[in-house]
Amino acid sequence: MQLTGADIAIRCLQDEGIDFIFGYPGGAALHIYDALYKQDKVKHILVRHEQGATHAADGYARATGKPGVVLVTSGPGVTNTVTGIATAYMDSIPMVVLTAQVPSHLIGDDAFQEVDTVGITRPCVKHNFLVSDVTKLAETMKKAFYIASSGRPGPVVVDIPKDITAQVAEYHYPELVDMRSYQPRTRGHTRQISRGLDLLLGAKRPIIYTGGGVILGNAEAPLRKLVDMLNYPSTSTLMGLGAIPASNPNFLGMLGMHGTYESNMAMHDCDVMFAVGARFDDRVTGELSRFAPNARIIQIDIDPSSIGKNVSVEVPIVGDCDMVLSQMLEQLQGRLNEIDRSAIDQWWEQVNSWKSIDSLAYKTNDDSIVPQLVVERILEITEGEAYVTSDVGQHQMWAAQYYTFEKPRRWINSGGLGTMGFGLPAALGVQLAFPEETVICITGDASIQMCIQELSTCLQYGLPVKIINLNNQYMGMVRQWQEFFYDRRYSHSYMDALPDFVKLTESYGHVGMRVDKPKDLNETLEEAFALKDRLVFVDVITDPMVNVYPMIAAGKGHHEMELAPGQEEVQERELA
Amino acid sequence: MRRIISVLLENEAGALSRVAGLFSARGYNIESLTVAPTDDPSLSRMTIVTRGTDNVIEQITKQLNKLVDVVKLIDLTEGQHIERELMLVKVVASGGEQREEVKRLVDIFRGRIIDVTDSTYTLEMTGNGDKVDAFLQSLAQVEVIEVVRSGVSGIGRGKRALSV
């Protein structure tokens, strides 16, 4: 069948089983948009800014596990996607971004709306292509989806010049592609796995430390089984929340800069650390020279370059988390008697004494709403079943600390790049994927304004996202650091001249609510969540000076964690 | 430690910039980098000379392997290998005595004079980095107009080979 390049691009999406494409049209993309118009299998979601398209596709991908797809025009269309592409790259999210390019003969001429797309995106994609021959287009599309979704996932850009979209070629979508230069490894090395088990089963003070790789690799089932069989203390990074249910008695909560006291102390004092799909990010490790001084480390990762990058690892196991953990379980059943149960019991005693400090305790008052309480109320109202997206800052940490996730893919945030503006468009993508589910965007007064235009997209497609704006009139996390480390010089962290968010939301055609008294909080939130088919923006005016605790300051180790003011006494009493 | 890494990569537009970009983005050092197609026109071979601790070199090889265009690579310095660099030097050679002296030096280092004018010689010298450096130093008394070095190419000794 002979098709134009534009029709080929869309047919490839259909044959790949893509249901949504997030995009924004423009000159160089017009042939492709015309091809979209003539079909109805792939539904196009018109965003209001290309950054929104990438975050929406990203949110969709994180919630479903399927690649998110974006379509934009050349030049500014492309440059606007860069933040979203880099966000997906840092968190290893499968995404395919189709970018239109000026016609081939104009490339390099500084043509209207021309940028070097392949050059600009190179450092923040897993791979990218410039299509120079229409007969190669279908194969390139297949490669793009294969590369984006396999191995350590990531975004792939396919740049298609306008003339290519007009040329005609025979259409054939390959079922498989074989690339000699790209063959990700999935199965773990058997001997490494038994060496890892030797170390793990011989541990006296073990910790299981899991990350986003477990979510990306759909490895929660074997992980939960392993944690339950071993009964070892387990913790998770920001990106891995939900893989082990928060209610699992072996789970100590999140670790790292704003993790729980027990998680960080257990990391510091452990003798064996089992890292699964986690990459020892600086927000997790604190000061590297003070990190887990006695730990012998086993690490599973699909990306060899994530192993031994920041921390030296005794037993590296390269492979897919799901596959490797399943291989481990096969061997584990017969070896459980090797565990030194009395040592483990003693270790649990120690861990439980750290736990008893309750490092996430916070104080409420009758005058102002404290943000932690808002997250806990939302948790109660939604019974822990919602999809929660966030932006970046204090509200993100509170969401991670107080919305306890029982399932993977429910917690959707920009962990690696830390992109403000991510939350609303990501929620939009999640809501499209799961129209019947409750999707919440927990955000702040600074972050929400970075992609607020997507309220319009939500109206167009009837997406009843619930936006909870923890409005403290500051860039809270910046203000917190300025309070701690810059002698309270609040340089440009104050959000002067905030819009009236309720009116703003209403002008976008949605429901806006405001609450500023603790006594009205419950009622307002319940009212908001009861409006099942409407987008509701709840502007929650919170106490402006609340800080995120506990905290590991820059340059400190896990054991030097600071607790909330007043908790030191509890710490002394409990640990005496 | 100085290392020589040989890389086979897809002969695609942009493959070189992926490698160069990786080194600059991650702050790795490049002493020299050479690249050209191989006998198989779909493949290019690149030789990178770099310096770093063992950890850094390990990361460099892992990060290179992660690039989708990289087919295979080898750290030549892990085993016996041969390295060669080509240097072209243009020097002032006007008087009879000066011309004789330059010719003698070229003979000692087993180089060649490949172009002559009444006032200049253009010299060609091949060898490993040390030899090429030594030759350049021996020209201290000569007025050097221009130096061109190709960067190092390398190959494993004996049966050790990098091929697909």
Interface residues (C-beta under 8 A of the other chain):
Chain A: V118 G119 R122 P123 K126 H127 L130 S132 I147 M179 R180 S181 Y182 D303 P304 S305 G308 K309 S312
Chain B: L9 E10 A13 G14 S17 R18 G21 A25 N55 E58 Q59 K62 Q63 N65 K66 V68 D69 V70 V71 V164
